[in-house]
Amino acid sequence: LALALALPSVALENGLARTPPMGWMSWERFRCNVDCQADPRNCISEQLFFEMADRLAEDGWKELGYEYINIDDCWSAKQRDAAGQLVPDPKRFPSGIKALADYVHARGLKLGIYGDLGIFTCGGYPGTMLEHVKQDAETFAAWGVDMLKLDGCYSSAEEQAKGYPEMARALNATGRPIVYSCSWPAYQGGLPPKVNYTILAEICNMWRNYDDIQDSWDSVLSIMDWFFTNQDVLQPAAGPGHWNDPDMLIVGNFGLSYEQSRSQMALWTVMAAPLLMSTDLRTISPDAKEILQNRLMIQINQDPLGIQGRRIVKEKSHIEVFLRPLSQAASALVFFSRRTDMPFHYTTSLAKLHFPEDAVYEVQDVYIGKIIGALKTADNFSVIINPSGVVMWYLRPMALLTQ
């Protein structure tokens, strides 16, 4: 009750993240690699972020909306300074975070940083205890940071209930627009009654609900299963300015096949998820790049209505269908196969998928790019879905038949 009464002063009101944020994040691919002597190219250092900023700016990512370069854990020194301020590791970030932010901004990009509401970060670096919330918010703002991910290791439920809203207020008070990504629900099991999504949407721009993603198809499936099993709770919580975050895109790494990479991209898009890549953009394969740079896919992900999609069909044949409503009465459909044997011919109709009667849709294949043609609601159609793969359609309504 106290939290509910305190709401008006808590509300983020920063006008940010009207569509799911897009960019690049260090964690999944580079973790807490701080050995810059043995592995200078892949350690968490300013050099890594300078180089990724160059890639985002020069390789066609920025124009598509990938604008955030996000530092995750293990960037700071092991102790705060004499004034109690967080400082970057002097060996790995000799220029300081402000200089890195300036470099990123000069390329038309934005910088994200990581903190943790606890004694330590998950990697064992200084955390943001309650007495440091205001100071750290002011430090990040002074450095020119544009997004803060606030983790929840080494903190209690009580500290989280106090600290997450307090950080929202502190960020607002700096006057700098900073997207606020919280890990609060992930530390409380992600579901009511422990998590109140109505209140959460007033406090954070996006939030981690569930486990960290790992570089494997099993990990992608476990996240997807949790999100769609609990879609009745999660789906209404998302919208412009406040998003569920199923964690990073691992397309371009080592754990997913080509089909599985296409599936992760399509399912994250249908979920209206933030698209934060965590891969080495210096060495990314043409196939992975093509998946991540699919213009129609990104247009669907960034749809201004901001409605999160749902699973609408789960067949005994291990085929699942997902639907996301889009602006101008358009829709995105994803046909997904959990099969591991061979390509599957799946037959259905738009009528069976609850589309309006007597309507006609222009159908475009999102991955191929081609317009397939016009489809009446009542017509049966078949799609061929590869094992652990997807077929994704973009549907625009055409004139009604009765006209």
N, C-alpha and C positions, 0 to 999 in steps of 0.2 A: 504493500500500500504506500509506504513512504516513497518508494521508487516511482510509483505511478504519479503521486502528488508532485514530485520534483520534476516531472517530465518537461514542462514548458521551458525551463531553464537549461535542460539537458540537450534539447533538439539541436542537431548539427547545423542545419540551416546554412550550409556552405554552398549550395547550388551546384555541387560538383558531381561527377560520375553520372551524368544523365543517361549515358549508355555505358555498357560494361567496359571498364578500363582495359586497354591493350598495351602490351609492351614486352619487356624481357626481364627475367629475374634470375639471380645467380644460384639459388639454393639447390634445386634438384640435380643440376649438372655439375656444379663446382663445390657444393657442400661447404665444409669448414676447412678447406685446404689452405693452411697458412704457411706452408713451407716454401717460401719464395726462393730459397737457395737451391733446393733440389728441383723445384718445379715452377720456375718463374712465369711460364706462360699460362699456367692454370690456377695459380694461387689467388686468394682473395686480396686484391691489391688495386690501387688506382689504375694501374696499367690495364688490367682486365676490363675495367669499366670504361676507360678511354677507348679501348679497341672495340668494345661492343657498341658504344655510342657511334663510333665511326661507321660500323656495319649497319646499324639502324638507319643512319642518315644517308648512307651512300648506296645501299643495296635494295632500295625500293620499299623498305618496311615502313618508314615514316609516313609516306604518302598514303599508305593504306590504313593508317591509324595507330600503328604500333609506336607509341610515343614515350612510354615510361621505361627508364633504365633503373631497375630496382636492386639496391644492395640488400642482401639478406644478412644473416648472423655472421659474427666473427670479424667485423670490421674495426672494432674499437680496441683501444689499449686495455690492458687487464685491470687498470685502476682509473677512477675519476681523477681529475686534477685537484690542486689545492683548493680551488673555489667550488669543488663538488660537481664540476661540469664533465660531461662525457667528452672524450677526445679520441680521434682516430689513432690507430696504431701508427706511430711515427715512422717506422721502417717501411711499412706497406702502403701507407697513404701520406707520403712526405709533403705533398702540396696542400693537404687538408681537404675537408669535404666541401667547403665553400668554393674552392678552385675547381673541384670536380663538377659541382653544380653549374658553375659559370661555363665550363667546357660543354656540358650537356645542353644547357640553355642556348649557347651560341649555335648549336646545330638544330635548333627548333624542337628539342626534346625536353623531357622532364625527368627529374631525379627522385627516386624513392629510397627510403632508408628503413632500417629495422630496429625495433626496440622490444623490450620484454617487460611486462608488468610483474616484476618479481625481484628477488634478491639477485639472481643471475639470469642471463639469457640461457636458452637451451644449450648453447655451446660453451657456457661457463664464463661469459664476459659480463661486465657490470649491467645489472638490470635497472629498471626504473621503478623504485619503490614509491609509495604514495607521496612521500615528502619531496620526491624529485620530479613529479609529473609536470608541474608548471615550468620548472627550470628547463627540463628536457624539451618541452614543446617550444619554448622560447629559443633554445639553442638550434633546434631543427629549422625553425622559421628564419633565424638569422643566417643560417647556412644557405638558405634558398631551396630547401627541400619541398617537393611537391606531393609526396605521398608518404604515409607512415604505416608500416605493418607492425602492429603491437601484439606480440606473442604472449603466452601465459604460463611459461615454465616457472617453477619455484614460487608460485603464489597460491593463496587459498581462495576458496569461493567467495569469502567475504571481501577480501582485497580486490578481487575481480569486479564484484558488484559495485564497489566504490570507485575503483581505479579507471575502469573503461569509460563510464560516463564523465568522470573528472577530466580525462584526457581529451574527450570531445570538447568540453568547455574550454580547456586550456588552449587547444589548437585554434578554436574560434576566436579566442581572445587575442591571439597574436596578430590577427588581421591578414595573415597570409593564407591563400587558398591551399589547403593540404588535404588530399583525399585520405580518409581514415579507414584503414583495413584492420579489423579486430579478429583475434582468434578466440574470443570469449566463448561462443557456443561450443567450439570443438573441445574445450576443457570441461564442459558441463554436459557432455553426452549428446549435444546437438538437438535435443527434443524437449517439448513441454513435459511436465510442468517446470523443469529446471530452466529451460530457455523460453523467454517470452519474446517472440519475434516482432510483435507490435512495438515493444519498447526498443528492441535492438535496431529496428529500422529508423528509429528517431535518433539513434546515437552514432551509428556507423554507416559508412558508404558501402562497405562490403565486409563479409565476414567468412572465416573458415568454419565450416560446420562439422567437419569430419577429419579422418586420418590424413597424414601427409601422403602425397603420391610418391611411389617408387618407380623405378624404370622397368616396369613389367606390365604385361597384359592383365595378369591377375589383380594387380593393384588398380588398374583402370576399371576393371569389371567390379571390384569390391566397392569402389567409390560410386560408380554408376548405380549399382544395385541398391546401395543405401539411399541415394538421392531419390530414385524413382519408387522405391518401396515406401518412402516417407513423403511422397510428392504432395499429398493432401495438406500436410503441415507446411512444407517448404515453399511450394509454388506461389501461394498468395503473398509470401513475405517479400518477394523480389519485385523490383520496379525501378523506374528512373531515380537514381540517387542512392539506392540500397539493394545490393545484390548478394545472392548466395554464391560462395566461391568453392567449387570442387577441387581447387588447387591447380597447379601449373600444367601447361601442355608439355608432354615429353616427346612430341614428334621431333625426329631428327637425332635422337639418341640411339641406344643400343637394344632396348627391350621390346620394341614393337615392330611387327612386320609392316609392309606397305599397306595392306588392307586394314590392319589394326590402327595404324596412324590416321588413315582416312576416317575410321570410325570414331576415334577420340575427338578429332576436329569437328565432325558433324554433331556428335552428341553434346559436346561442350557448347556448340553454337545453339542447339535447340534448347539447352538449359539456360540460355542467356548468361553464360558464365563469363567472367573476365578472361581475356585471352592473354595470359602471361606465359610466354615461351621460356623454357629453361633448357637451352641447347647451345652448342658452340656455333655462333653465327659466322665464325671465320672459316669453318670447314663444313658447313651444312651441305647435304647432298641436294642436287637439283630436284629430286622427287619430294623430299621433305619440304623444301622451299616452296615448291608449287602448291602443296597442300596448304601450307600456312599463309600463302599469299593469294588464295582463291578469292577474287573480288566479290563474287556473288555470296559466298559463304560469309564474308566479313560484313557485307551489307545486311544479311539476315541477322547475324549476331548483334549488329549495332542498330537494329530496328528501333525507331523512336518510341513506339508503344511500350517497349520494355517488358513484354509479357513472357514469363518463363514457360517453356513447353512442358508437355506431360507425355507419359507413356499411355497410349490409348488401347493398345492390343498386345496380348501376350499369348502366342499360339503354342499348342502342344508340339508343333513342329520346330520349336525353338526360334521362331521368327517373332520379332517385336516391332511395333510401329509407334512412332513418336510424332506428335503434332505440336507445332508452335504457331499461334495466331500472330499475324503481322499487320502492319498498317495498310490502309486502302484495301481491306478485306482479302489480302493475300495470306498465304499460309506456307509453312515449310513442313514437309513430311520426310521422316527418315525411316526407311525399312532396314532393320538390323538383323543379321543372322548370328546366332550363338553356335551354329553348327560347326563341326570340325571335319566334315566328311567331303562335301563337294558343293559346287554352286547349286542353289535351290531356286526353283521356279515358284514364286509366290503369287497367287491370284486372289484379287479382292476387287472392290469397287469403292468409289468415293462415298456412295450411299452407305455402305457398311461401315465406313469411317466417320459417319455422322455429318457429312457435308450437306448443305441445304439442297432440297429437291429441285429438280428442273434447272440446275445451274450448269454452266459450261466453264471450264477452266483451261487456260493456256498453261501447259506444263513444260518446265525447263529443268533439265538435269543439271544439278549444281556442280558436279565434278566434271562432266563432259562439256558443259556450257551450252549444249545444243537445246533448242526448243523442240520438244518431241511432237507437239501438236495440241489439238483441242480435245478435251475429255469431258464427256457428259457425266453427271453424277451417277447415273444408273449404269453406265458402261462397265463391264468387267475388264480388268487389265491385268497383265502379269509383269513382274519384275524378276530379274535373275540376280540373286544376292550371293556374293562369294562368302566362303567360310570366314567368320569373324569380321565380315565386311559390311558395308552399307550401300544402299542406293538412296540418294537424297534428291528430293524434288522441291522446286519453288513453283507454287501455283498462284496464278493471277486470275480473278474472275473475269469472264467475258460477258457479253450480253446474255440475259436470261432467255431461255428457250421460248417462253411464252410471248416474248416481244417479237 
